[in-house]
């Protein structure tokens, strides 16, 4: 009985981690797209010294 509970708990933890990693991949992809769009939209403003980021 204890082994069954441990296996179910492990499956629950791994399933939750898989879902969290899947969501994090989508968030990372959205941030990458926004970052690349920032470079595209500020390409014409090179001479003005205006940057869309602070670093």
Buried (B, 14 or more C-beta within 10 A) or exposed (E): EEEEEEEEEEEEEEEEEEEEEEEEEEEEEEEEEEEEEEEEEBEEEEEEEEEEEEE
